[in-house]
């Protein structure tokens, strides 16, 4: 039994395959038959500390952008 774990954003969830986005220009595709389970991450993919670097308006703009790009 293989217990690989992949962390990313689901870009495609189809009957035959799952595509995860791993970054701006990286994706990985898994045959659906090889995926045993999905589990939400306990932490954000956003690097720690961005909420302290960005102004409240920049953070709000970022959240709005990410929400719109779903």
C-alpha positions as CSV (number, residue, x, y, z in Angstrom):
1,X,0.0,0.0,0.0
2,X,1.4,3.4,-1.0
3,X,0.8,6.4,1.3
4,X,1.9,9.4,-0.7
5,X,0.6,12.8,0.3
6,X,0.3,15.7,-2.0
7,X,-0.5,19.3,-0.9
8,X,-1.9,21.8,-3.4
9,X,-5.0,23.5,-4.7
10,X,-7.5,21.3,-6.5
11,X,-7.7,22.7,-10.1
12,X,-9.7,19.8,-11.6
13,X,-11.7,17.1,-9.8
14,X,-13.0,14.8,-12.6
15,X,-14.2,11.2,-12.7
16,X,-10.9,10.1,-14.2
17,X,-8.3,12.4,-12.7
18,X,-7.4,15.0,-10.1
19,X,-5.1,18.0,-10.9
20,X,-3.4,19.8,-8.1
21,X,-1.8,23.2,-8.5
22,X,1.5,23.2,-6.6
23,X,2.5,26.8,-7.5
24,X,2.2,29.5,-10.2
25,X,3.5,27.2,-12.9
26,X,3.5,23.7,-11.5
27,X,0.7,21.1,-11.5
28,X,0.5,17.4,-10.8
29,X,-2.1,15.0,-12.2
30,X,-3.2,11.9,-10.4
31,X,-5.4,9.2,-11.9
32,X,-8.6,9.2,-9.8
33,X,-8.2,5.5,-9.1
34,X,-5.0,6.3,-7.1
35,X,-6.6,8.9,-4.8
36,X,-7.8,7.3,-1.6
37,X,-8.9,10.5,0.3
38,X,-9.0,14.3,0.4
39,X,-8.3,16.2,3.6
40,X,-8.2,20.0,4.0
41,X,-4.9,21.3,5.2
42,X,-4.7,22.5,8.7
43,X,-2.8,25.6,7.7
44,X,-2.9,28.1,4.8
45,X,-0.7,27.8,1.8
46,X,0.1,31.5,2.2
47,X,3.6,31.9,3.8
48,X,3.5,32.7,7.5
49,X,3.8,36.4,8.3
50,X,2.1,37.9,5.2
51,X,-0.7,39.3,7.4
52,X,2.0,41.4,9.1
53,X,3.8,42.5,6.0
54,X,0.7,43.6,4.0
55,X,-1.5,46.5,4.9
56,X,-5.1,45.7,5.8
57,X,-6.1,47.0,2.3
58,X,-3.5,44.9,0.5
59,X,-4.6,41.8,2.5
60,X,-8.3,42.5,1.6
61,X,-7.4,43.0,-2.1
62,X,-5.4,39.7,-2.0
63,X,-8.3,37.8,-0.5
64,X,-10.7,39.3,-3.0
65,X,-8.4,38.4,-5.9
66,X,-8.0,34.8,-4.6
67,X,-11.7,34.4,-4.1
68,X,-12.5,35.7,-7.6
69,X,-9.9,33.4,-9.2
70,X,-11.5,30.2,-7.8
